Amino acid sequence: MGTQKKGASRGSEDPVELARVPLQAILLADSFTTKFRPITLERPKVLLPLVNVPMINYTLAWLESAGVEEVFVFCCAHSKQVIDYLESSEWFSQPNFTVTTIESHNSVSAGDALRLIYERNVINGDFVLISGDTVSNMSLTQVLLEHKERRKKDSNAVMTVVIKRSKPSQITHQSRLGTDELFMAIDPNTKQLLYYEDKADHAKGSIYLDKLLLADNPSITLHNDKQDCYIDICSPEVLSLFTDNFDYQHLRRHFLKGLLVDDIMGYKIFTHEIHSSYAARIDNFRSYDTISKDIIQRWTYPLVPDVKFFGNSSIKLERQGMYLASEIGQSRSAQIGPFTVIGSGTKIGNTTKISNSVIGEGCSIGSNVSIEVKSGAVLEPGVVLSFKVVVGQQFIVPSYSKVSLLQQPTKQDSDEELEYADNSGGIAEISSITHTVGKLNGEITNQPFETQCWPTSELGTGGAGYVWSICEGGHDEEWRHSVAPIPADKLSEAIHAADDDLELNQDGRSLPPSGELKPDSNDSEYDDDGESRDDSIYFEKEVEATFLRAVHENITVDHVILEVNSLRLSYNKVAADCAGGLFYSLMKLSLETPHDSASELVQATTNVLAKWKKLLKYYLAEIDEEIEVILKLEEICESTKEFAPVFDKILYQLYDLEIIQEEAILRWDDEKKDADESDKVFVKQAEKFIQVSAII
Amino acid sequence: MGDVQGLVNDFATKLSKRKVEGSRETARMTAELLRTIISQQKMTSSTNHAAVLIDTVRGVGRRLIDANPVELAVGNIVRRVLYIIREEEFSLQAGELTLSSQGSDREIDEEDDKLFLSSAATSQRILHPTSLATLLGSKPDMPPTCHPSASRNHDIEGKGNPSSLTLKRHIMEAVNYLIEDIKTCHEQIADQAVELIHQNEVVLTLGHSRTVKKFLCAAKEKKRSFQVVVAEGAPKYLGHVLAKGLAAKGLQTTVIADSSVFAMISRVNMVVVGVHAVMANGGVIAPVGMNMVALAARKHAVPFVVVAGTHKLCPLYPNNPEVLLNDMRCPSELLSFGEFSDCMDFSIGSEAPLLHVLNPAFDYVPPELVSLFVTDTGGHTPSFIYRLISEFYSADDLALQQKLLPESEHSNSI
């Protein structure tokens, strides 16, 4: 060995000396979500093949090449599978790279995981916090250096979050990785993260910033073009923080926002932006598809199929981005299109066409198929097949459907779902419809002549597996996560939302109940709305109670007016409200009078109305108030079926007793002209009467 | 042995992660690794130790080549070490043969003497067909590194005690020569610079190559005054590094874009470039953009000179399916990922992306476009490369890889 080599090795030791302690990493081999069901029912997400390599290998390979020396893999769901896999892999035998697994069965969130790791007391320096589904090729040296220098100056700088620029358009952002749009406020000088909101109100296109944020910082930049890479450099304090705040579950939603809002401890979070290198996290089927494409297009170099960063399968890159394993059986008449990965041991039949797909290892694909499994069957684009699913002969799997060997659970078992329960109103779990762009990963380990009997098979003769049905409620969040092209209506909706600030009629596009995560400043507006609604209910009740007391205790009309007026003032209402409230009370009173038929009811109503005409008339100074009464009558008739058939008669009585004038009726009719058919029921009922009064 | 296995694994990992780059560095490290392996190899059976060694080296070689098939220098060095083993074994046997023949048949003197003297040459001649260079050059002035066995054959016979240990010692010596050779190849090549670069010439080069830099600097040191034009070598722009280095050495340097090579070539007297590998047919695998430079040089009849150490000589032809000609590197060298994703309309979704970014690392320059190879053994024309190769490699070692399954199945790729 010449001096040159010694020099070189000394050179490589320098960064290690700088770090002093070996760099550690915590890898969460569980995302604590169920977005990948039904596949994750059988296999943990981190072992799902991403371009034919289990996902966790990308993360581990990156950590290894980035200079991390010790990795703690936290396994929860399917922990045995993960541990078995890692033990049989070569990761345990790497020099200068130790992988330790930590197993837990009762952790339901990242917070629990970190608390458990804290108890183990294994982390003794800065560490990288990453989840097992992150693909990256970035270099850590720069960000580590920055982190350490900040730590020297300020011990409260506990965390550095890696971010990446992405297109600021809401549509692209959502459609690329299927994640929510992210708003961040960053101090441009110190790169301190000041505000983080990934659940911003899309409909309103607005976010709420705390005033203090603007007051305290001389300069602040607001970004909506950043993407969170979910790679964090953390100080050991982070773990103790999780232990101190036992309710922290989600890394971003609770921990990060918690730290940002909490100004007592003064912990600071910083950002590091990467430009040329790649980093992304697989969060849902759409990002799975996108990242697969990115890998095939080599953005993650050197983590690409033909470079053996892991294992020993040899894949050759041919023209047009075809990655072919060395041992495949391909018919001469089969056509393999561009950007296709074919695993070893795969057999492809005659005149089969495959393009833009990843075919796993040991698949057999029949003849006359376009990306397919058994002879005659067709997999339309976007089908997700789970493990060992066999598609029968002559069967067409519909587009964007999911097939699994397990039956779709009728009820969500929300073991792992605690954190998601609050956010998506229980829809996301039974994930449904829509998936992948011909990205059937090859877990279609078809034994072509499997003889297993599937009584309920929905996949044609000889097929095995269940098609997961479309879950109605789950539709709204789903479009964003699925791989299918975004439905046109959703797209236009998104564009619409981006274009103007009009509130969309969003059928259950779930947003979390506001308030909890947002700074205080925005709450008042919401509260106002709520209060006013509550107020009118109380007011009506009070008016009714007053009126009933008047009826039973024979209080004179003047006194009732006095009481109602005081109520009006204390609740800050107008005369119309009083009229409406009183009229409602009158109708209720007449309903309570014993009656046998509709005509008797009308009679009773007329009596009541005649008796209390003066009271009602007091509040009917204007036409508007009279219309209010008609609307109220309509409302009552809608909700009480006794009144429904006699609407026109009561209306006539009201007219007859001169409580309302014909002008009010005509204007009411006018207003209803543009209404829906269902609203016009009563207008039609009163049509004759209206015509008459119009003539008069 | 476990230690050796660890070393091999370590190196293979480095190769596969692309942590070792540059063919000279790779070649040197491969040779050093193989030397360690040979020195640690236990010689249990005295009968066929050479075969054992060959098997071991082959096995390791396969692993290393698999780890990074693009770096052809690994395979070259493995094959050269294999050749050294074969040669040493053969010369030992030849030595034994001559000794024994001397002992038994003393009548035949003169012819035996001749045989005895020329045993080294015989061994070479039997292993590969005699080349013109061997015939003309097997004189004292022949570069010593080229035939390290020639001088040492006499040692064997002097001791007259051939055994596994001597074989191993000789192999080690020869491998040491090889390592020395790799280390000094730049100087050897640079020594020839003065003869090739003349006063007031303009030399064009592309990208960055240490060999080229030493070559040009050597000419400068010998008081030649000339100009250098450096094409920047997109997308890595290593040409900038070279230009700065040359300017620091006091050379008049001009940096141009790759695309203006054609405009510049008429003013250039010679193109000197470094390459990634030299193939058996005299074609070269070189950094991307080189074919264009070569074509421009041909168009204007400018000599296209390739400087390359012998470790870059690959005994395979470029049409060999084992040869992985190119490496598609990360597209972010061309276009940052952010810009790329900006151009994507993901709402289309199911369609294949319309924008592709390709970043091949290498070009293939056919032998017709190369005027001269300057190696550490002297200057050669492309048509002579295959003979040169037969001096460094044994035909038995060309296929290191295990026989693959018939490749015919996926021949209809496009």
Interface residues (C-beta under 8 A of the other chain):
Chain A: M1 G2 K5 A61 S65 Q94 P95 N137 K164 R165 S166 K167 I171 T172 S175 R176 H275 S276 S277 Y278 T290 K293 Q297 R298 W299 T300 Y301 P302 V304 V307 K308 F309 N312 S314 K316 L317 E318 R319 Q320 G321 M322 L324 S326 E327 I328 G329 Q330 R332 I336 P338 F339 S355 N356 P381 G382 V437 G438 V483 A484 P485 I486 L491
Chain B: G6 N9 D10 T13 S16 K17 R18 K19 E32 D66 A67 K183 L324 M328 R329 C330 P331 S332 E333 S336 F337 G338 F340 S341 D342 M344 D345 F346 S347 I348 G349 S350 E351 A352 P353 H356 V357 N359 L404 L405 E409 H410 N412 S413 I414
